[in-house]
Every structure is written in C-alpha cells, then in structure tokens.
Amino acid sequence: MSSEPRQPIQLTTSAWFDLVYHTLALLPTRASDASRLHDDGYVAWTQAHLPAELRALRTLPEDAPRLAALADAAPQAYVLQSFVHLHHDVPHFLATAALPFAEVPWPDRAQQALARLVSQAVPLELIELLRIALWAEVRGGYPHLRERVLLPDLDARLQTLRQGLDLAAPSLPGLDAVRWVACHPLRRAGRLLDDGKGAPTIAIGLPDAELDVAPLAPVLQGCHEFVLSLVNRHLGPLPGANPRAGTPGHALHVQRETLALCAGARLLDVPKLRAAQGHWLARIYPHRPAGLVRAWLASGAALPDGQRPVYEDIAAAIEASRRSAT
C-alpha cells in the first residue's frame, strides 16, 4: 500500500496557448473534423469584446474562410494544434513572426523536429497564413481582451477548477501528476498533449456562463482526456491519427474516445461531481435518458461486443492502480 500524499494540482495558464486556441477557434472548418474548435458563439463573443479601435488591424475576419478551406483540404491539418509547442510564449513568437517559417531559428531539438513535422504535414500556405493570423490577432487586440475580460476574475475561475480536480483525483490515480493548462478559448473542449512517456499535459477550458461553459464542465472534460491517456498507454500509439469522419483514423478515434468515456463513467463516481457529470454526459448523448447515461456507459454497453474484453482489462488495470495508491 502506498501512503504518499497526493500532489497539489498543477494548474497554470498560458497567453500563448490562449492565442493559438483562440485563433483556431475562429476558423469555420467542417463539423466532421473532430479537432475543430470553431463556434459561432465564440466568434460573436470575440467580436463584442475586442477593442474597437484595434479591430481594423485584424486579418482573420477576412482570411478565416480561406484558412478553413485550406485546412479542410489538408488531411493532416489537425497537426496545426501542435503550434502550442512551437513557441514558449507570445514574445518568442513575435520575435520570429517576420521570418519565413523555414527560416525560424528553433531553440531546441524538440521544436526543430516539430517544425519539420508541421512542414511535412501541412501546406506551407496554410502555415504562413496561420502565423499571419496569430500575429494580427495580437495587433488586433486579443491580449487586451484577455487582460481586460479574463484576468480580473481568473483566480476565482481557477479555484473552481482546482476544487473540481481535487475531488476527482482520488478516483483517478495519476490525475494529480498532470500539468493542467486552463485555456479560455477551449471552452468545453480539451486537448491531451501527451508524449506517451511521463505525466501528460492537458489543456481545458475555463468556466464562463456567457459562453455556456458550466463551472465543472472543464474539469469533467479534463478527466476524460486523462482517462483517454490511460487508454492510449494501455493500447499503444494510435495509428492513423486523422480524426476526420470517413477516415480509418476517425474510426479509431471514436473507438478510443468511447473506451475512455466508459472507463471514466465507471471510475469517476464522486457524489459532489455527480450532477455536473450527468449534465456533461447528457451533452454527448442527448438522445439517451439523462439519468441513465452514466450507468449505461459504465457497463460497457456503448461498446461493440469485441471491445468489451479490452474495456474490462483497461478498467481493471486502472482500478488496481487506484487500490495500490490508497
């Protein structure tokens, strides 16, 4: 038995992560792409809150349809999500923004390798247009929006997330070792930034009534991303990672997402999270009786018969870890 105390939740924010996800959220890509962040409500919210005197400096309102079309035409456009790892912060990005992407002097080997991967996966026109959009959103007032609208009550929002993650941690061994990054533009979405080795980095949204993000919705999304990381480690690297509908990668994506939803429903049984968990699951399965979705998932009934033994193995392994941690 382990008697080690749980680690404090590592919850940070990043202006650079926010800028990247904010910009991607403004691209009206096809709804069939599971990596899509676009939402008309967020577009309207952005327009309403950006400083009026800076809006003319933006290029994205005009370029967003072109960027989205290029992304829709690129089978591996989901790789653009990895832009969050290309720069340490906004100043580092701005210092190289005037250079062609191929001439950026990347400071370490990991970023050099990632830049090569992005260049090989995505058309150069799309890369450069995205970089222009990121730069123009800085000039067009996104940092001012972030400072004026998000930062004044940021601590209270982060405290809500910490409390929720603290409630979930005893049910999910290793959750407290995650590096959590709270990114307002993600809203109800999450991003598993996992290298398959140590504890993952997971980006989640922030509570925001104006954008219909309930207080604990980002916590539950984050728990799902964490369980997905455990599923991936149990099954190995995901081949054919393209998450778009109609591709082999999408079928694998849905399979693992469903395994993670089932395992999360079985493992995360916390009375103080139960109501929020029910609302969160009801958004994913709106045609199922809201009060029964969690039990249906926990039983594995959402999975095809061939996946049931895999699910039982994964859930049993996580439950064994939980017992040893307590």
N, C-alpha and C positions, 0 to 999 in steps of 0.2 A: 504493500500500500504506500502511496506517496502522500506525504504530509506537507509538501511545499505549498506555500500560499500562492494564490493566483496573482498574476502580474496586473498592474494597473493598465487600463485600456489606453493604448497609444492612439490618440485621435488628434489629427493635425488638419490644417487647411493649406491650400497652395493657390496663389494667384495665377500661376502658370497652368496648373490643371484646370482651374476655372475658365481661363481664357480659351484653352483648347476645346473643352467640352461645350462651352458657350458657343463657339464658332461652329462646331459640328452640329449643334442643336438647331442652327438656323438654316441648315441645308435640307430642302424638301426632297430627300431621297425616297425611293419606293418603300412602301409599307411592308413589302415582302422581305426586306432586309432586316434580319434580327438585330443587327448592330446599329440600326437607325436611332437617332436621338431627337429627330425633328418633332416639334409640337407647335401647332398654330397658337396655342395659348401662351407658350413661352415667347414666341416671336412678337406677339402683341404686347406682352409684359415688357420685353426689352425695349421696344419702340416707345412705350409710355414712360419708361424710366431713364433712358439715355438723355444726357444734357442736350437740349435743343440746339444750343449754339455750336455743338461739335458734330451733329449728325451729318452735315454735308461732307465731312471728311471720310465717311464710311464708303467702302466699295461693295460691301456684301449685299445690301438690298438689291443691287443691280446684278451682281455676279452669282448670287446663290443658285438661281435656276441652272446656270451653266456649270457651276461646280457640281451640283446634284446630278446633272445629266452625265458628266464625266465619271462621277463616282458610280452611277448606275451601270455604265458601260464597262467598268473595270471589275473583273471578277474578284480581285483581291483588295478592293477598296477598303475593306474592314481594317487593313493594316494601318490606315491613317489614324486609327485610335491610339496607336503606339507613339504618336507625336508627343504625348505627355512625357515620354522618356528621353526625348532628343535634347531637351534643354533643362537646366537646373532651375531656372526661374525666368521671369519676363525680361529683366535686363540682359541676361545672357542671350535670349532670343533676339532682342532688338539690336544687340551688338553685331549680329551676323545677318540681319534681315536684308541688308542691301546686297549681299553676296549671292551669286547663283548657288543653288543647293549643292551642286557638285563641288563647289569651292569652299564650303564651310569647313573651318579647321576644328574638327571634333576633338574634345579634350581627352577622351579616353577610348580604349579599345571597344568597350561595350557600345558606346554611342556610334563609333565608326562602323561597327558591324550592323547596328540597327539602321543607320543611314543607308548602307548598301542594300539591306533587305527592303527598305521602303522604296529605294530607287528601282529595284528589280521587280517589285510587285505592282507599282502604281505608275501610270504615265507621268512624265515629267511636268506636263502642262497642269495636271491636277495638283501636283505637289507645289508648284510655284504659285498657282492661284490661291491655294490654301494659305501659303505663307504670306501672300499679299493681304488676304482677308484677315489673318491674325494681326498683322501689323496695323492695318487700317482700323480694326476694332479697338486697338489700343489708342490710336489717334482720335477715333470717333467717340471715345468717352466710356468704354467699358470699365477701365479702372476707377473712374469717377463714380459710375453706377455702383460698383462693388463696394467702394468705400462709403458712399452715402446711404445706400439702401440695405446692404447686407451686414456691414461690420458693426453698426451700433448695437444690435441685439444678437450678435454672433455667439457670444459666450452662453447666453441662455439656450440658444438652439443646440449648441454643442453639448451642454449639460444634459439636455433631454436625450440626446443620442448616447452619451456615456452611461446614463442610468439604464437605458434600454439594453445596451450591450452587456452591462454588468449583470442584469437579470438573466440574460441568455447564456452567459459564459459557463455556468456550472453544467448546463445541458450539452454543451458542445466543446469537448476538450480541445484546447489549442486556440480557441477564439480570442483569448486574451493576448496571444502572441502575435496576432495580426497587426500590421501597420495600417490603421484606418485613415483615409483621407476624405474629409467631408467637402463635397463639391456641389454648390447650389445648382448649377445648370443641369446636373444629372436628374434632379427632381426624384421621380420614383424608380429610376433606372439604377443599375450598379455595374461596376466593372471589376472583374477579377484580374489583377495584374500579377500573375503567378509565373515564376520561372521554373516551377516544378521541384525546387530544392528546399529552401528554408520556408519559414512562415510567409504567406503571401502578403502583398499589399492589396487592399480592397478599397475602391472608391465608391462612396454612396452619396446620396443627396442630403439636403437639409430640410427640416420641417418648414412648410410655407403654406399657410391657409390660402393665400391669394392664388397660388399655383396648384391647389388641390393636393398638397403633399401632407398627409396626416402626420402627427408628431412621431409615431413609431414606425411608419412605413419604411423609411430608410434603414432602420435597424433590422427589420424583417427581410428586406432585400439583401442587406449585408450578410445576414445569417445564411440566406440561400446561397450567395456567392461563396461563402466559406464552405458550406456542405458540398457545393459543386467542386471546390478544390480538393476535398477529400475523395469524392467520386473519381476525379481525374487521376489522382495519385493511385487509387486502387486499380483503375483500369489501364493506366498508362497514357502516353501522349495521345491527343486527339488527332487522327489523320483526317485530311481533307477538311480543314478548318473553316471553309467558306460557309457562313451561316445563312445564306440566302435560300428562300424557298425554291424548290425544284432542283436543288443540287444534292449530291450524296452527302456533302458536309452538313447541309441543313438537317437531314435525317439523323445524323449522328449527334448534332447539336441538340435536337429535340429529345432524343433518347437520353442523353446525359442530363439535360435540364429536368426531365421528368423523374429520373432516378433521384436527383438532388431534391426535388420537391417532395417526393415520397419519403425520403430519409429525413428531411427536415421536419415534416409533419409528425413523424414517429418519434424523433429525438427531442424536439423542442416543445415540451409540454410544461409551460410556465404559467400559473394562474394569472399573474399580473400582465401577461402578454396575450392571453387567450383571445380577448375581444378584438384587439388590433390584428392578431394573426388571422382571425376569421374574416375580417374586412379585407385584409391583404390577399388572402387566398380567393375570396369571392370575386375580386377583380380579374384574377387569372382564369377562373372557372365560373363565369357569370350564369351559366345555364344549369348549374348544379345547386341543390338546396344549400344555402349558405352555412347552416348549422351542421351539415354533414360532410362538408368537403374535406376537413382535416382528417376525419376518421377514414374516409374513402381513400385518401392518399396514403395514410399511414399503413393501411392494409396491403398496399401494393396493387390495388385493383386498377389503378390508372395505367399499369404497365401491361404490355403483351406477355403471354404466358412464358415465352422464352426468356424474358428479363427477370422473372420473379426470383429464380435462384441467385442471380447476380445481386439483386436488391437485398435479399436476405444476408448474403455474405458481407456486403458493404455495411449494412446497418448493424450487423452483429459485431463487426470489427470496430466500429465507432463506439458501440455500447461497451465493448471490452475495454477500450481506451478510457472511457468515462469512469468505469468501475475502478480501474487502476489509479486514476487521478484523484479519486476520493478516498 
